[in-house]
Amino acid sequence: MAELRKGIGLAGVFCIASGAMISSGLFVLPGLAHARAGPAVVVSYLLAGLLAATGLLSTAELATAMPKAGSDYFFITRGIGPAAGTVAGLFNWVSFSLKSAFALVGMGAFVRLFAPIDLRVTGVALGLGFVGLNLVGVREAARVQLAMVGGLLVLMLLYVAWGLPAVNAAHHTPFAPHGAAAVFSTAGFVFVSFGGLLKIASVAEEVRDPGRTIPRAMVLSLVVTTALYALMVFITVGVVPARQLNGSLTPIADGAMAFMGRGGQVALGVAGALAFLTTANAGIMTGSRYLLAMGRDGLLPSAACRVGRRFQTPHVAILVTGGLVILPLFVDLHVLVESASIGLILTNILANVSVVLLRESGLQNYRPVFRSPLYPWVQVAGTIGFVFVLFEMGVEAFAISALLAVAGFCLYWFYGRARAQKDSALLHLVQRITARELVTGTLEAELKQIIRQRDEIVLDRFDGLVEGCLVLDTDDPLPADELFDRAAARLAERMGIDRAAVYEALRARERESSTVIAPGLAVPHVVVAGEGVFEVLLARSRQGFVFGPQRGGVRAVFVLAGSRDERNFHLQALSAIAQVVQEPDFEKRWLAARDEQGLRDLVLLGQRRRH
């Protein structure tokens, strides 16, 4: 399978997210939202940002555990199962594509302020341009994004600094003329403004040092954009009469005209144009990764995951996404906004559920670099809030949700079901509760490979030995001599040497000085006959191996046996073990490992310096 190029750093990730959020959600929606909620639209934006924060924490945890293309689709599939993952993938692909289409509509509206060009013509031309840019490469697209977002933020700060003194407090009364229910339903309506947070995770596979970069960029992006949303909407409501603001497709430009004149309108028109361009670019960039991930899993034809040799980009997925971005330019604007928001809300719900399932499943190789604080209360509160907002959005919202869900399930049932046989955290959780064998171990193996890619682990000789090493796993409390006897039998067979010699060597080494080097840990290591031979045996007893009257309860044993010419590697192996067992939760993970492969994985994924 072709890998995507890692070309995005912190600044690039921040700009992808911020550029995706700061667009039509600010430069078009405030007028439409004001007509629904009145001046309290500011509260609607803040509520939407608060809800987005709960989804942010879950998405950041999942993305640092599984930084793969397709982000929430990928980890929802691994958390809940391929049926839910297919629905989530379809939701997000449609939502991000519609959000990009919405941005192109906004761009067309701004162009029409200065030239009589049909907004659809502008949208189609720009859509084709961004498809071409994304075909060339994610690094190039991210560089363009960085430049556009930088200019956008400067113009927005200028609007805030100039506009705050011009606010007329009378414009903010009555504050909530349509009631509290309208404020909550409007929060759902404008939630599309925060969809950029999920876009970070969708390109996680192409991010450098994703464990640190992704959560930092997500938090920074949400804080900056929520503050700018609230301030700019507050100013716009305070300087533009309600009758003019309601339903306006250029509310920020109207606000700039009110207190900055024609020059200000042009400047904020440029800011709006930059915002729309960044969103359209980010939408095509990230939306295509959902098709890529679904193609990799067999839920879509293999063409969806083809990566071009020259530019290392998923060209088929980009072209199809570009088509979906352009087609909705001919759809009613309100339907476009609601559809995009609903998809994002449902995906955030599924992300919260996935975190709970993955944590409670007992998956050993689920190792996020960032862990959501206040678990599980953040996930529970966020899910309840999202469901409440969906109810407030009305019957039409549920109809759109149901249609997308049915389409996603049909795609899985009639196409992907026979092709995508994958374990999920849900199955692991059911197995944990029922003690029935329901899983195949494919999810643990996949998570192990993802961690290696995430942490850029280059396997060394010790990794190779552990990958296929002997394992002795028992629940019984065994005396050290019995452990040595069992270990000698298995090592002798593997190495083709005399069993009795190995057994006596282990006993002699223990008599010379105890191999118990820490509470609960022993590392017997001996020299055996031969040349160029070396083996590792892992041993676990949940009740403890007994090495002597004062040394009971040894639950982890690493047995090393090598020929005299492997002395240098012998020392390297001892050093590797010392580093692995120093991890704070080593003993807890060791005892919790499900099986022999789980014990191997614990050593293989340990933090250590590799030779």
C-alpha positions, 0 to 999 in steps of 0.5 A: 500500500502506497504511503502518503508523504509527511509534509505538514508541521504545526503552522500548516496544521493550524492553518488547515483547521483555521482556514477551514473554519474561518470562511462562510461560517463567519463571512456569510452565516452571521446574517442568516443566523441573525435572522433566526436568533437576533443579537443572541447569535453571538451566544449561538456561536459560543455554544457551538464552539463549546460543543466543538471543544468536546469533540476536539478532545475526543478527536485529538485523542483518537487522532494521536492514537491512530494518525491515519488518512480519513481520521474520524472515519478510520477510528470510528471504524476501529471503535464501533465497527465498519458499518458505523465507520461507513456511515461516518465516512460518508457523512464527513465526505459529504459534509466537508465537500458541501462546506467547500461548496458553501465557501465557493458560493460565498466567494462568488457572492463577494466577486459579484460585489465588484463584477457582474459574474454569476457566482456559479461560474466563479465557484466552478472555476475556483473548484477546478483550480483547487483540485489541480493544486491538491493533485500536485501535493499536500505540502504545496497546498498547505503552503498556499493555505499558510499564506492565505490564512496569514493574510486573513488573520491580519485583516480580521484583527484590523476589523476587531480593533477598528470596529469595537469603538463603533459598536452601538449598544442599542443594536443588541436589544432586545437580545433574544427576540425569538427565545432561547430555543432559537439560540440553541437551534442556531448553534446547530445551524452555525456548527458547520463553522467549526468543521475545520477541527475534524479536517486536521485529523483527516490529514493526520497521516501526513503530519510530522510528529502527529502526537504533539502537533495535532492536539496543539494545533486543534486547541490553538485553532479553536481558541483563536477562531472562537474568539474572532467569531464572537468578537466579529459577530458582536461588532457586526450586530452592533454596527449594521441595522437588523433589517439590513443584516437579516439574510445578508450574504455579505454581513462582515463586508456590510459591517466594514462599510458601516465604520470603515467606508468603501476602503474597509469594505474592499479590505474585508472583501479581500479577507472574505475571499481569502477565507472562502479560498482556504476553506475550499482548498482544505475541504478538497484536501481533507474530504478526499482522504475519507475516500482514500481510507474507505478504499484501503479498507475495502468499503469502496473500490480500490481505485479510491485509494490509488496514490500517484507515483509522481506527486504521492497524492490520492488523485482519484479521490481528489477528482471525485471529491472535486466533483462533489464540491462543484455539483452542490453549487446549484443547491439551495443555500439553507439546505447546503448549510444544514446538511453540512452541519448535521454531518459534522454533529453526528460525526462528533457524537460517534467520535465521543462514543469511539473514545469510550469504547476504545478505552473500555475495551481493554485494547493493549495497543490503543496508546494515544499520545494525548488523552482527553481530560475529565474522561468520560464526563466530557464525552457524555456531556458532549454527546448529550449536547449534540443530540439536544442541538439536533432535536432543536434543528427540527424534522428536516435535520433528522430527515437529512441525517436518516437519508445519509445514514441509510445510504452509508449503511446500504453501501456497507451492507451491499458492497463493503460487508464481504470485503471489510472484515475488521475487529472493533473496540466494540467487539473487544468490549463484548468479549471482555464482558462475556468472556467469549472469543469474538475477535481475531487480533487484527485490530491489535496488530493494526494499532501496533503498526500505526504506532510504529509509523506514528513514532517513526520506529525503525526496527532493530535486531532486538525487535526482530527477536521479540516479534517471534520469541518464545513465550511462557504464560501461566496463572500458577505460582511456579518455583524458579527451578520449574520455570528454568526447566520449562524455559530450558526445554523450549530454548533447547528445542529452538536453538538445537542444543542440550536441554540439560546444559541450558537448565544447569546454566540458568540454575548456576546463574541464579546461584551466583547472584539473584537475577531479580533486578527489581520488585516483580522483575527478573532477567536470567541471562546465560551463555550457551554453546555454539556460534551466532545464536541468541534467543529471548523468552518472555515469561509471565505468572499472574500469581508470581514466580518464586525465586526465593523466600524473600523474592516471591511475586516475580511476574515478569521474567526475560530469559536471554540465552546467547553464544559467547560471540554475541556478548555485545548484542547480549548487552544491547538486549539487556539495555533494551529490556531495562528501558522498556520496563522503566515505563510507569505503567509497565507492570499494569500493562504486562498483567493486563496483556490478553495473550502471548502476542500481547506480551510481545507487543508490550515489549515491541512498543516500549519507549527505548533507543534503538540500535 
